[in-house]
Amino acid sequence: MIEVPRREIETGSVEPDGTYRVALIAAEDDEEAESTSSGAPSEPQPPVENGEIRYVEIEDIGKQGDGIARVERGYVIIVPGAEVGNRVKVEISEVKSNFAVGEIIEEDI
């Protein structure tokens, strides 16, 4: 049994009761370990994309005073101008491997 991210179901990529075949492919050397046979990186990809709209709750404040929200797998979204406890609608404006930046579209949702 494999846990599927909610986003895959919401976008229709995977049906909740569907049956799928999954392949595990062993890499032969370090270069192959960095990618699968399809050329995709073997590391988990960020759970957000540029331009994506998200509803998040600010859990913490970063060192530079920006709001910090966490989504799938603990992935961090930095939200400038937000305070702890705010629930905000953000548009993702920048995506990095370990964090993203979201601009507030609507506050206190």
RAMOWO-V548643 format. One line per field, one symbol per residue. burial: 1 if it has 16 or more other C-alpha atoms within 10 Angstrom, else 0. A space follows every 10 residues. Layout:
BEGIN
burial = ???
END
This chain:
BEGIN
burial = 0000000000 0001000000 0000000000 0000000000 0000011100 0011111111 1000011111 0000011111 0110011111 1101100011 111100000
END
